[in-house]
Every structure is written in structure tokens, then in C-alpha cells.
Amino acid sequence: MKKNRILIGLIIASMSLGIGCSSQTAKNAANVETEKPITVEVAKATQGQIESMVSYSGRIKPIQEIIITPKQPGKVTKINFEVGQEVKADEILFELDDTDALLQVSQAAASVELAEINLKKLSGSTYEQQIAQLKSAVVSTEINFKDAKTNYESMKSLYEIGAESKLNFDRAESQYKLAEQQYQTAKINYDITEQVSASENIAAARAQLNQSKVAYQMAKNALENTRIKSPINGVVAAKNVKVGEYISNAAASYIVIDHSSYTVDLDVNEDVIGKVVIGDQTKVYINSISEEALSGTIIAAAPSADMKKQTYLVKIAIDNPPSTIKGGMFAEVKLILNKVENCVLVPLTSLTEEAGKKYIFLLKGDRAAKTEVTAGMFNDKEIQIIKGISVDDTIVIKGQDFLKDGSTVVVSGN
């Protein structure tokens, strides 16, 4: 009976000991599970440049878009270029009926020729001959005048003593007065021609020639205006004329664009315009042709705000535009507002925040060290670290959401 009690005691003690050991084993297993390493990805903090950007959208425009209208109305007789064709400066886009213009040129040319002949006549030997004739007339009428005067005076003396009749005296008096009038007229004609008309007539003839030349040039311009040319190298973007159609100079006939370069017009706010610098580089995204960014240059910035929009115009020139770009396409432009060089940079995803403070986990052996940092400028990929870590520190960039200070980690891939 006593032996049975001892056996039962041993069994109970053994069971108690087994239960105790099982409990301790469970605790140890729990501790082992708690310390299981967390898989993370890491990278080195780098030194570089970071930029703060802002995005604006706009439409692509060719650097030049020229609306072409004829200087005079007319009937279209020939068309040389269609939409999409390349055209060079001074090439004829289309032509108007030039019948009337050719007649005007011929008439103006005849007027110039006539004016030249007239000026030559007044300035050359013909004029000298005319002067000689007028001078001869003065001498001849002067002789006649003196003879008539002598005869008149003789008749008067005879008439007064009754030796000559009244009829003969009156006839002598009339001849004297007529000779005097002819002499004075000859002198006046000679003086006018020699002293006054010599310069005035030549000046008038020269002015007439100049006027004729101006009329001739205007007629030539009118003829030239029947051939409408492109003012620039480019491509025909629009054509609104047909052969046989009578067109006016009030509506656009052609639109030619310079597709060697394109711009984007942006309307920016007043807190941005002060940071825009002409000559700065920008990134231009045209998703309809490529996901890659194109390079752009700021070429103009408005000095004052638009009265209606209360925004500022900024023009961006696209550098080396691809052939696939077209006017009117939608573009997104990223303007650089601030830039910091030679700073510590880490991926934006490596940063965590807790209670208003920012942290980064550094890799220290096989442990993660939670490190408070001071952050600065950032973009969509990187962030500047002003204080807390150094260049070449190894930081956790993925998996940090599951870490705490001192967590055991294993680097993915190792």
C-alpha cells in the first residue's frame, strides 16, 4: 500500500515536471519567432543635385505662323503649293490674273520715256537753239522799233508845220507803237526763257520724270503683287484658294508655319514668375508622341500680368523638336523653381514619419538603426537630407514600415 502511494507521487511529480518543461519550451519558441529577421532592400545615400519643380500645361505652337493675304484682289490663275508641302522664302504660292497690271506697266514705261525726252530737249541743244531764235527776234524787233520811231518823229515834225497829211502821220504813229510793242514782247520772251524758264522748266521736267518713274515702280509693284510669295521657309498649314476663284485681300489665303522650332505658352502664377529666369532649361512632356521628356528653354517672360487672367505669360522653346511634333498638341512643362547642388540625397521612399518627425533606417551590421533626420527639398524620386546621415551611408529603402529601432534585418539578395 505504501509502495503504491510512492509510485503515485512519482507519477504526479513527473507530470508536473513535464508540464513545466513544456511551458518553458513554448516561451523560448515565442522568443525565437519574435526575433526573426525582416527582409529589406537597401541603397547608398548619394551626393548630387536636386531641383524643386512645378508643372504647367499648354499647347504646342510653331515658332512662326504667317497668315498670307494678297495685297490686292483678283482672280486666281495658278496654284503652286498644297497643304503639307515644304516652301521656301520668296517662292510663289499662287498667282492672280495680271492682264491689267501688265498694261499699267507698259503705260507707265511710256510716260517715263516721254518725260526723259522732254527733259533732254530742255537741257540740250534744242533749248540753246530756242534761246538763239528769241535773241534774234529781240534784235530784229529793236531795229524795226528804232526805224519806226525815227519815221514817227519825222512825220510829227512835218505834220506840225503842215508839210504832211494827218493820214500819213497817224499811220506812222501806229507803226511806231506796233514796233514798240513787238520789241517789248520779244524782250520779255527772251528774258523769261533765258532767266526764268531755263531753270524752272528743267526743274519741272525733272520732277515730271521722277513722278513718271514712281508711277512706273508702282505699276511694277502691282504686277509683282499678282504673284503671292511665302515670306518664310516653312510648310503650308492651310490653303483657302481655288483656281478661277475671285479672292479679296480681307481673308487669309494661305497659312505657312516655320516648323524648325516650336514653343509652349504657359500662364503662371505670381508666386512662380519671380523664379522664372530666361535661358533656364525645362522639361517638356508631350505624351501623344513620347513618354520621354524633351528639353526646353525659357525664351520670354511677361513683365506684367494679363489684365483678365491675372497670370504671367512664359514662353518655352522646345530644343531640337522631333519631326513627329505638331502644332496644337498638348504639352506639360516642368519649371525649375529652386536648385541645391552637392547635397545628400536618398530615395523619397526611404523616409518615414512619426509624431511629426522624420526618420530613416540605417543598416548597422544586421540591425536597423532608426535615425532622425532633417529633410529639405524633394521631387518625385529623391529628397535632400540636411542633417542626420552622410553620403555613402547604407539606408533601408524598402521594408522599413515593418522595422523598429534595433530590428534584425536581412538584405534582399544576400
JOURWO-V403101 format. One record per helix or strand of 3 or more residues. SS is the DSSP state (A for helix, B for strand). FROM is the first residue (numbers start at 0). LEN is the number of residues. If there is no record, write none. Layout:
BEGIN
ss,from,len
SS,FROM,LEN
SS,FROM,LEN
END
This chain:
BEGIN
ss,from,len
A,1,33
B,37,7
B,45,23
B,73,6
B,91,5
A,98,25
A,124,36
A,165,59
B,226,3
B,233,6
B,253,15
A,269,4
B,280,5
B,293,8
B,311,7
B,329,18
A,347,3
B,351,3
B,356,8
B,366,12
B,381,6
B,393,5
A,399,3
B,407,4
END
